[in-house]
């Protein structure tokens, strides 16, 4: 179970590049329908009509050349300006179809229709579809805007599954309006009539039978898994380009999906999904993980993207059943499982190795946030203190992102942990537990009317409250199970939020770095060293 290098600490974290603003909200690629095609790479793409910019991003990633036929001079000029600003030398815009070149030279032809529909020709024999071509009609959602789901239109069961799982997307982009739209759809008991928005895919012979996209079936077959006859549906929701496209898998004869394939939107995020696969393989050998995490089915690469097939866990979102009290049974179960997971994967390393890893993180933190000398000195003093601890310290396998949004609750009331792409094979104790607790505390505070996430977290991480008492007892139980000395708690507390602030910086523009939730939490902790719950955690109080 140990990673390469018996004394390694945070090896994956320290090897990761963290670029400010590289993963900002809204900077997501589009064209969710493309993941329903037989492959994701093309020599030359012809667009008849102007695609949305997010769609164009995906097409540029998927093709050597993209040509757009756009009749409107104003629209052409806007596209040309955007192409220049992005530095895309192999993308051009023309006014008429003859200017685009010989139609037979394109292996993907897309016609954008009014009301968001489209016709897609894959490896066309001619620029127009013929009577003998295979066809597949996809139902697209939402009714307007970027495509968030694409399902063979005759498969009502999977269309209903997409909606039930909250993967259909919404026309509204603002979170509150989107939530209202979803509630209205459920309140009207939407019964899936004929879709109002479709894509017609024309080309290869397997399309007529609605077969699984070839790039997925080939990856599964290479791992010895036969998916012939399985139903499928594409879901491409998300606000960040790092979020994966999902392909639901349903066995022949079944009504509900039992598997899922995650697909990276670009090669830049391939390592994250490969890391999840490695983590799930490790977890598959652990008794403590049985029934709690997805079972990996297969993994592969296609067109620079990574695919990961895994079992679909049976559960409801944690947020739909949590009581939002300090005695919530699902919170207790999640904290207990993270404790057992840490205890079952603990290994010992020199205390100096832990200190050095945190000091390296601190260097990045200081460079990103341009922190004052006083702030850096205060953090450095705490991290250096670890090296003075006699004897080794434990490292553990970490989930890396166990926020409540990544948890399900199964019919037996057990919490299940999803999305292991941030897993760390030589992580630090307490970090998973602290992050889970903070996400729960913020939600509890919001329900009490506290909208600021920092204030909401501080209410239970720093100040006295019944939920803070639950944190103190959980940390005490974790320390006992993992064998963590009390003097390591304070450096690990600060180190956890230093790490989180570095990760958060990738989602923020430079000018908003001081507004980050985690850097503000660190500064409030430094400003309030005598905060009651903080003192109890550090001093091992109960």
N, C-alpha and C positions, 0 to 999 in steps of 0.2 A: 504493500500500500504506500510505502514511502516514495516520494518523488526522487528524481536523480539528485544526488547530493544530500547526504543524511542530515546535514546541518542547515539546509536551505530554509529560508523564511520569505514568504510573499514573492516567490520567484516569478510567477506570472504577472502579478501586479507591477513589480518593479521593471519588468520587461515591456510593459505596455506603453505606447505613445499616448500622451494626453495633450491634445491640442485644443486650446480655448475656442469655443464656438463651433467645433467640428461636427457636432451632432445636435444642432439646434432644432427646436420644435418647429414643425411646418416644412422643413427642408427634406421632404420625403419624395421619393420617386413614385411615379404613377403607373398607368397602363396595367392595372391588376389583371386584366383579361389575358395578357401575354403569357401568364403562367399556365393557362389552359391549352396552349399550343404544344405541338409535339416536341419542340426544342426552343431554346432561349438564345440562340446565336444565329445570325444571318449575315450574308455577304453584303446585300444591298436592299434597303427598304424604301418603298415609295409610299408617301402619304398623299392622298387626294383630299385636300382640305387641311386646315390648320389644327394641329393637336394642341391640347393644353400643355403648358411648359413642363409640368410634372410627368406627363406622358412622354414628351420629347426626351426628357432625361433618360428614361428607361430605354427608349429606342436607340439613343446614342450609345448606351452601354451595351446594347445587344447586337449592333451591326457595325460593319466597317464603313458603311456610307448610308446617309439618310438624305433623301430628296423630298421636298414638300412642294406640292402644286397648290398655290394659293392665289385666287383671283383678285382679291382686294389689295390694292396698292398700299393702303395704310397698314393692313395686317402684315404684308410682306416686309415693309420697312421696320415694323416693330420686331418681327422675328429675326431679321438680319442684324439689327442692333443687339439683340440678345445673344445671337450666335457669336458675334464678335466679342462680346463681353465675357462669354464662357470659354472662348478660345477653341472652338470646334472647327477644325479645318476641313473635315469631311462631311459637313452638313451644309446644304444649300437650299435656297428657295427660288422657285420659278413661277411664272404666271400661267403657263399653259402646259398641258400634258406632253405635246411634242418636244417642248424644251427640256423635259425631264430625261429624255433618252429613250433607248429602245425598251419597250415594256418587258420583253423577255429577259432583260438583264437583271431584273429584280426578283429575288426569291421570297419577298414578303410585300404584299400590296395591301394597304389599309385605306378604306374609304370611310371618312367620318361623315355620318348622317346627321340630320337635324334631330333634336331632342336626345342627343347623347348616344344614339345607336351607332353601330359600325359594321362593315363587311370586311372580312380579312381573308385574303387569298394566300395560301401557303404553297410555295413552289408552283406558281401558276404556269399552265401551258400557254395561256394567252392573257391579255390584260382584262378580259371579261370572263366571268364564270360560265362554264359550259353545262349542258344538261346532264352529262355523265359524271360530273364531279361529286365527290363525297361531301356531305354537309353536316354540320353540327350547329344547332342553335343554343346559345347560352342566355340564360336569364341574368341580367345585370342589376345590381343595386349599388347605391340608391337610385332614385329616378332621375337625378341630375348630379352633375359634378363628377369628381374622380370615381372610377369604378372601385368598389370595395369588396364585391363578391361576384363570382361568375360560376354559374351552376348549369349543367345541362337542363334545358327548360322543361323537359318531360319528367324530371326527377323531383317530384313534389316533396318527398320525404327529406331529401337533403336540402331543398330550399327552406323547408320549415326548420331543419336543424340549424342552418345558418342564422335564421332569425332568432330562434330560441337561445342560441349561444351568444347573441349580441354582436354578430359579425357582419351584419348586413350594411352597416354604415348609415349615415344620415345626411340629408341635404344640408341641414344647419351645421355650421362649423363651430359656433360658440358652444362650450360644454353645457351650459344651462339650457340653451335652446335645443341642443341635440338630445338631452335627457327628456325634455318635454315631448319631442317628436317620437322618441322610442316609447314613452308611456302612452301616447295617443294611439300608436299603432297597436300596442297590446290591448288597450282598452276597447278598441273597435273589433277585436278578435279577427284580425287580418287573416283571411283564409286562402291566400295565395291564388288569386285568379291568374289569368294569362298575364305574363310579364309586360310591363309598359315600356321596358327598355331592353333591347337584345343586341347580341353580337352574333353574326352568322359567320362561321368559320368554314372555309371551302378549300378542299385540297386533298390531303393524303387519305388513303383508303380506310384507316381505322376511325376516322371521324364519324362516319355514318353510324357506327355502333356505340358511339360515346365512350370509346376506350380511354383508359387512364393515359394522360400525357406520356409520350414515349420516354422522355428523359427521366421520369419517375419510375416507370415500370422497369427500365433497364438498370437503374441503380438498385432496385429491390431484387431483381433477378440475379445480379452479380453477388448479392449476399445470400442467395438461396431462398428468397421469399417470392412466391408466386402470387401476383395480385391480379391475375386474369379474371375478368368478370366483376371486379370490385367497382362500386360507385365512388364518385369523387366530386369535390366542390372546392373552389378556390376562394380564400378569404384574404384580402390585402388591406386590412385596416391598420391604423397606426398614424402617429404624428411625427415619428422619427425614422430616418432612413435606416437606422440600425435594427428596427423592428422587422421581424421576419414575415414573409408571406406564408400562409398556412394552406395546406391542401388536406382537407378531411378525407378519410378513407372509410368506406363502408363495405363489409363483406357481402358477397352475392346472397340474396335472399333476406338480408337483414334490413331493418328500417333506419337504424341509427348508426352513426360512425363509431368505430372502435379504434381507429388509428389516425395518425396525423403525420404529415410531412412538413417540416419547416424548411424554407428556402431563403437564403440570404438575397437581399436586393442588389448587392454589388459585391465585388471581390474584396473591397475594403473591410467588410464585416465577416469575411469567411472564417477568420481565426476564432471568433467568438462562438460560432456554432460548432466548430471542430472541438473547442474546449468543452462545450456541453456534452458532446458525444463521449469524450474521454471521461468526463465526470460520471455520466450515466453508466458507463462500463465499470468504473470503480464501484459505484453504488450497487450495481447488480450483484456484486459479490458480498455485500454486507447484509447481515440478517436484520439489522435495525432499519434498513431502507425498504424492506419487503412490503409491498403494497402502498408505500408512501410516496414514491417517485415514479416517473415514467420509465418503462422498460424499453431500452433501445432495440430497434428492429434492423435498421440498416443505415449506412451513411455513404455518401458519394459526392463527386464533384461533376459539375456540368457548366460549361461556358463561364468558368471562373467563379461560379457560385457554389456554395456548399448546400447539400441536402441532408436532412436528418429525419429518418422515419422512426416513430416511436409509438407505443401504446397510448391511447387516449384514456386518461384517468376519469373515473366515474365520480363526480362530485358537483357541488354547487359552490359558487363564489363565497369565500369566507365572509365578505362584506354583506352578504344577503342573510346571514344567520347569526352573526356576532351580536352579543347583547350590549356591547359597549360599556360594560361594567368591569370593575377590577376582578370580579370572580367569574368572568366569562369562561365557560368550560372549553371553548375552542382556543382561546388564548392560552389557557393552562396547558392544553394538549400540545400546542405548537411550541411553547417554551420548553415543555418537557421533552419533546422530540429533539429539538436542537441541542439540548443538554446531553441526551443519550447519544446523539450523533457525534458530538464533540468528544465524549468519553470513549466511544468505540474507535475513534480514528486518531487519538492523541499520540504524539511522538515527542521525544525530548530533544531539545537542541540547547547549545550553550546560551546563557542569558545575554552574552555579548552579541550573538547573532540577531536576536530580537531587537536589541538596542540599535544596532547598526542599520537594520532594515527600516526602522521608524525614522532614524536620522536621515536616511536617503529620501524617504517620503517627505520629510520636512524641507529638504532642499527644493523639491519640486513645488511644494506648497508656497514657500517664500517667493520663488521665482514667478509663480502664477499670480499671487495676490499682492505682491510687492509689500509684504507685511513690515511693520515697524521692527526695529532692532529689539525693542522691549518684548514684543509678542514672540518673535523667534527665540529669543533667549529664554523666555518662560517655558516654551514648549521643549526646547533643547534640554533644559535642565531636567525635565520630567522624563524624557526619553533616555538620557544618559544614566539616569538613576537605575534603570533596568540592569545595566551592566554590573552594578554593585551587588545584585542579588546572588547569594551563594547557591551553587547548584544549578541544574538546568531548568529551563522553562518548557512548558508544553506548546506545541503547535498542533493544529487540527485541520481536517478538511473543512472548508467553508462552502456554504451555498453561494454567498457573495451578493445576493439581492433578495433576501427573504421578506420583502415588504408584504403587507396584507393583500395586495393586488396579485401576488404570485402564489396565493394559497387557495385551495379548495377544501371543502369539508365533505367527506364521503357519508353514505347512509348510516354507517356505524358511529358517526361523530368524530372520526379521526381527521386531523388536518393532513393535507397532501401538498407537496411542495413542487411547483412547476419552475420552468425556465432556469436551467442550471448553467447558462452560458458564461456567467461571471464567477463560476466556481474556482476556488483557489485550493490546490492540493497541499499546500503548506501554509495555511492561513493562521490567523491569530485567534486565540480563545476570546470569547465574549462578543466578538464583533457581530456575528449573525444575530445573537440574542438582543443586543442593543439596537440594531437596526430594525428588527421586527417590532420591538417594543415601541420605538419612536414612531413608527408608522401607525401603530394602534393608538398611541397617545394623541397624535395629531388629529385622528378621526374622532376620538372621544371629545377632545376640546372643541372641535368644530360643531359637534352636536350640542355643546354647551354655549355656543354663540361666539367662540373665539376664532376669528377668521385668519389671523396671522399665524402661519405655521410655526414660526419661531416661538411666539408666545404660547402656542398650544403645546409644543414639545417641552418648553421650559417649565410649564406648570407641573409636569409629572417627572421630568428628569432632574430638576433642581429644587423645586418647592415641595412642601408637604401635601400629600393627598392620599386617599386610599389606593389609587392606582400606583403612586410612587412606592407605597409599602409593598405592592406586588412585585415591582421591579427589584427592590432591595432583597426580597426573599428569593427571587429567581436568580439573581447574581450570586447570592450565597450558595444556592443549590448547585449552580454551575461550577463555581469554584471548588466545591467539595468533590463533585463528580470527576472533574478534569484534573484536579490536583494543582490548582493555581494559587500561588502564594498571594497573600493580601496586598503586599507592597507592589505587586504588578498591576493592580486594578487601575490606579489613577493614570499611569502612562498609557494603558490600553484604552481607557475611556477617551482620552484626548487623541490618541492615534487613530481610533475608529473614525472620529469626525474629521480629522485631517485627511484621511483617505477619501471619505465621502465628499469633502469639499473639492478635492482634485478631480474626482469623477464628475461632480456637478459642473465644474468649469467648462466641460466639453459641450454643455447644453446652454451656455450663456454667452452673449457677446461681451467683449472686453469691458465696455462701459457699465455692465450690470454685475460684474464680479463681486463688488462690495455688497450686493443685495442677496447673494447666495445664502440659502438657508443654513448651510453647515458652517461656513466661515463666520456667520453671525452667531451661531450657537457656540463655537469655540470662543469667540470674543466675550460673549456673555458669561461663559464659565470662568474665564480668566478674570473677569471683572467681579465675579461673585464666588470666590473660593470658599466662603463659609456658608453657601446655600445649603439648607438642611439635608436634602436628599443626596446632594453631591458629597457632603461630608459622611453621611451614613454609608454610601457606596465605598468610599475610599477607606474608611475606618473599619469596614466590615460590620456595621451595625445591623440590627434586626428590627 
